[in-house]
C-alpha cells in the first residue's frame, strides 16, 4: 500500500482582508487535523505565508508559501513562492510571474459566482492551458472547495479538470479555524516535492469532508472576524 500525504492548499489568515485566524492558530489547527502540508494563500499578500514558513518547524507541519492572486481574469493560487506577484495582470502573465519565482499554480473555485466571487472562467483556463509555457506552471484545478457557497462550481471544476487532463486538488478555502482540512488533497509521499510530482503526474486525489452550508459559513466567518478584530489581531494589510 502506498503511503499518502495530505495537504490543504488554500487557507487564509488575518493577512487577508477576510481572514480571521493568526498564523500560529492556523499551524496548530493544521497539526491537529493531521495535515502534512498547508499552503497559506492570502489575498495579494505574502506576509502571512512567510511567517508560517518560519514558524512551521515548531508545529510539525510543512508550509507551502503562496498567494491568492487577483489576476485580470479572476483569482489564481500561486504556490511555492516567497515574493509578491503583482495583481491585475492577465492570467498568462501572472502564471509566467509565478514560474519565474520558481513556483506553480492551481486554479481555485473556477466558475464560482456567489456574492461577486472573482473566479476564473472555464474559457480563460482552457485558453491559458493551450500555451505550452503556461501549462508547465498551471498544473492543477481545485475541484473541491469545502467552503465555497456556489456548490455547482465544484462539479463544473471536476468536469473541466477531466476534460483538460490536469491534476485535481481539494482545499478548504478556510477563512476560519474550524474549516481547515475540510477539503484536502491526497498525494503519494509526504514532502512538498512529492506533492508537486503528484500534481505533475496527475496522481493526486481529492478528500471531501462534510460540507458547511451558507449559514454556517457566514456565521462562523462573522464571529471569527469580530473576535479577531476585538483581540487586536488584524494587521496592516500592505504586502
C-alpha positions as CSV (number, residue, x, y, z in Angstrom):
1,X,0.0,0.0,0.0
2,X,1.4,3.4,-1.0
3,X,1.8,5.9,1.8
4,X,-0.3,9.0,1.2
5,X,0.3,12.5,2.4
6,X,-2.4,15.1,2.8
7,X,-2.4,18.8,2.0
8,X,-4.7,21.8,2.3
9,X,-3.6,24.2,-0.4
10,X,-5.9,27.1,0.1
11,X,-6.1,28.7,3.6
12,X,-6.5,32.4,4.6
13,X,-5.1,34.2,7.6
14,X,-5.6,37.6,9.2
15,X,-3.2,38.9,6.5
16,X,-6.2,38.5,4.1
17,X,-8.8,41.2,4.4
18,X,-11.4,38.5,5.0
19,X,-9.3,36.1,7.1
20,X,-9.9,35.6,10.8
21,X,-7.1,33.4,12.2
22,X,-3.5,34.2,13.2
23,X,-0.6,32.1,11.7
24,X,0.1,30.3,15.0
25,X,-3.6,29.4,15.3
26,X,-3.6,28.0,11.7
27,X,-0.5,25.9,12.2
28,X,-1.7,24.5,15.4
29,X,-5.0,23.5,13.8
30,X,-3.3,22.1,10.8
31,X,-1.3,19.8,13.0
32,X,-4.4,18.8,14.9
33,X,-6.1,18.0,11.7
34,X,-3.3,15.6,10.6
35,X,-2.2,17.7,7.6
36,X,1.3,17.1,6.3
37,X,1.3,20.3,4.2
38,X,-0.6,23.5,4.4
39,X,-0.5,26.5,2.0
40,X,-1.2,30.0,3.3
41,X,-2.7,31.8,0.4
42,X,-3.8,35.3,1.5
43,X,-5.3,37.7,-1.0
44,X,-2.5,39.6,-2.7
45,X,-0.2,39.3,0.3
46,X,2.8,37.1,1.1
47,X,3.4,38.2,4.7
48,X,1.4,35.5,6.4
49,X,2.8,32.8,4.2
50,X,6.4,33.8,5.0
51,X,5.6,34.0,8.8
52,X,4.1,30.5,8.6
53,X,7.1,29.1,6.8
54,X,9.4,30.5,9.6
55,X,7.2,29.0,12.4
56,X,6.3,25.7,10.7
57,X,9.1,23.6,12.4
58,X,7.5,24.2,15.8
59,X,4.3,22.6,14.7
60,X,5.4,19.6,12.8
61,X,3.7,20.7,9.6
62,X,5.3,21.7,6.2
63,X,4.2,25.1,4.8
64,X,4.0,25.8,1.2
65,X,4.0,29.6,0.9
66,X,1.7,31.2,-1.6
67,X,-0.7,33.9,-2.6
68,X,-4.3,34.0,-3.9
69,X,-3.5,36.5,-6.7
70,X,-6.1,38.8,-8.2
71,X,-5.5,38.4,-12.0
72,X,-7.4,40.5,-14.5
73,X,-9.5,37.3,-15.2
74,X,-10.1,36.0,-11.7
75,X,-8.3,34.6,-8.7
76,X,-5.3,32.2,-9.0
77,X,-3.2,30.3,-6.4
78,X,0.5,30.9,-6.8
79,X,2.3,28.3,-4.7
80,X,5.9,27.7,-3.6
81,X,6.9,31.3,-3.9
82,X,8.4,33.8,-1.5
83,X,7.8,37.1,-3.3
84,X,4.8,39.1,-4.1
85,X,3.2,38.8,-7.5
86,X,1.5,41.9,-9.0
87,X,-2.2,41.9,-9.1
88,X,-4.2,42.9,-12.2
89,X,-2.1,41.1,-14.8
90,X,-3.6,38.7,-17.3
91,X,-3.8,35.0,-16.3
92,X,-1.0,34.0,-18.6
93,X,1.2,36.9,-17.4
94,X,0.5,36.0,-13.8
95,X,1.3,32.4,-14.3
96,X,4.6,33.5,-16.0
97,X,5.5,35.6,-13.0
98,X,4.9,32.7,-10.6
99,X,7.0,30.4,-12.8
100,X,9.9,33.0,-12.8
101,X,9.8,32.8,-9.0
102,X,10.1,29.0,-9.1
103,X,6.5,28.3,-8.2
104,X,3.5,26.6,-9.7
105,X,-0.2,27.5,-9.9
106,X,-3.6,26.0,-9.2
107,X,-6.9,27.5,-10.4
108,X,-9.2,27.8,-7.3
109,X,-13.0,27.6,-7.4
110,X,-13.3,28.1,-11.2
111,X,-16.7,29.4,-12.4
112,X,-17.8,30.3,-8.8
113,X,-20.4,33.1,-8.9
114,X,-21.6,33.7,-5.4
115,X,-21.6,37.2,-3.9
116,X,-19.3,38.6,-6.6
117,X,-16.7,35.8,-6.2
118,X,-13.8,36.6,-8.6
119,X,-13.2,33.3,-10.3
120,X,-11.5,32.2,-13.4
121,X,-13.8,31.1,-16.2
122,X,-13.5,27.7,-17.9
123,X,-12.7,29.6,-21.1
124,X,-9.8,31.5,-19.5
125,X,-8.3,28.3,-18.1
126,X,-8.7,26.3,-21.3
127,X,-7.1,29.1,-23.3
128,X,-4.2,29.5,-20.9
129,X,-3.5,25.8,-21.0
130,X,-3.1,26.0,-24.8
131,X,0.1,27.9,-24.2
132,X,2.8,25.3,-23.6
133,X,4.8,27.5,-21.2
134,X,1.7,28.3,-19.1
135,X,0.7,24.6,-19.0
136,X,4.1,23.8,-17.3
137,X,3.2,26.1,-14.4
138,X,-0.6,25.9,-14.2
139,X,-0.7,22.3,-13.1
140,X,-3.9,21.9,-11.1
141,X,-7.5,22.8,-10.8
142,X,-9.3,23.0,-7.4
143,X,-12.2,20.6,-8.0
144,X,-13.4,20.6,-4.4
145,X,-13.7,23.7,-2.3
146,X,-15.2,22.9,1.0
147,X,-16.5,26.3,1.9
148,X,-17.5,27.9,-1.4
149,X,-21.2,28.7,-1.4
150,X,-21.7,28.2,-5.1
151,X,-21.8,24.4,-4.9
152,X,-22.3,23.9,-8.6
153,X,-18.8,25.2,-9.3
154,X,-17.2,22.1,-7.7
155,X,-18.9,19.8,-10.2
156,X,-18.1,22.2,-13.1
157,X,-14.4,22.3,-11.9
158,X,-14.2,18.5,-11.9
159,X,-15.5,18.2,-15.4
160,X,-13.2,21.0,-16.6
161,X,-10.2,19.2,-15.0
162,X,-11.0,15.9,-16.6
163,X,-11.5,17.4,-20.0
164,X,-8.3,19.4,-19.6
165,X,-6.3,16.3,-18.4
166,X,-5.0,18.3,-15.4
167,X,-4.5,17.4,-11.8
168,X,-7.3,17.8,-9.3
169,X,-7.0,19.3,-5.8
170,X,-9.3,19.6,-2.8
171,X,-9.0,22.5,-0.4
172,X,-10.8,24.2,2.4
173,X,-10.5,27.8,1.3
174,X,-10.7,28.3,5.1
175,X,-11.3,31.8,6.4
176,X,-11.9,30.4,9.9
177,X,-10.0,27.9,12.1
178,X,-12.7,25.2,12.1
179,X,-12.7,24.9,8.3
180,X,-9.1,24.0,7.9
181,X,-8.8,20.5,6.4
182,X,-12.5,20.2,5.4
183,X,-11.3,19.8,1.8
184,X,-7.8,18.4,1.1
185,X,-5.6,16.7,-1.4
186,X,-4.1,13.2,-1.0
187,X,-0.8,12.5,-2.7
188,X,1.8,9.7,-2.8
189,X,4.6,10.5,-0.3
190,X,4.7,13.3,2.4
191,X,7.0,16.1,1.2
192,X,6.4,19.2,-0.9
193,X,8.5,17.6,-3.7
194,X,6.2,14.6,-3.6
195,X,3.2,16.8,-3.8
196,X,4.5,18.7,-6.8
197,X,5.4,15.4,-8.6
198,X,1.9,14.1,-7.9
199,X,0.4,17.2,-9.4
200,X,2.6,16.9,-12.5
201,X,1.7,13.2,-12.9
202,X,-2.0,13.7,-12.1
203,X,-1.9,11.2,-9.2
204,X,-3.5,13.5,-6.6
205,X,-6.8,12.5,-5.0
206,X,-9.5,14.8,-3.5
207,X,-10.6,14.4,0.1
208,X,-14.1,15.6,0.9
209,X,-15.4,16.2,4.4
210,X,-18.9,17.1,5.4
211,X,-19.8,20.4,3.7
212,X,-20.8,23.5,5.6
213,X,-24.0,25.3,4.5
214,X,-24.1,29.0,3.7
215,X,-25.5,29.9,7.1
216,X,-22.6,28.0,8.8
217,X,-20.0,29.6,6.6
218,X,-21.2,33.2,7.0
219,X,-22.0,32.8,10.7
220,X,-18.6,31.3,11.5
221,X,-16.8,33.9,9.5
222,X,-18.7,36.8,11.1
223,X,-18.0,35.5,14.6
224,X,-14.3,34.9,13.8
225,X,-13.8,38.3,12.2
226,X,-15.3,40.2,15.1
227,X,-13.3,38.1,17.6
228,X,-10.0,38.8,15.7
229,X,-10.8,42.5,15.5
230,X,-11.7,42.7,19.2
231,X,-8.5,40.9,20.1
232,X,-6.4,43.4,18.0
233,X,-5.1,40.6,15.8
234,X,-5.7,42.4,12.4
235,X,-2.5,43.7,10.9
236,X,-2.0,46.4,8.3
237,X,-2.6,44.6,5.0
238,X,0.1,46.0,2.8
239,X,2.1,43.2,1.1
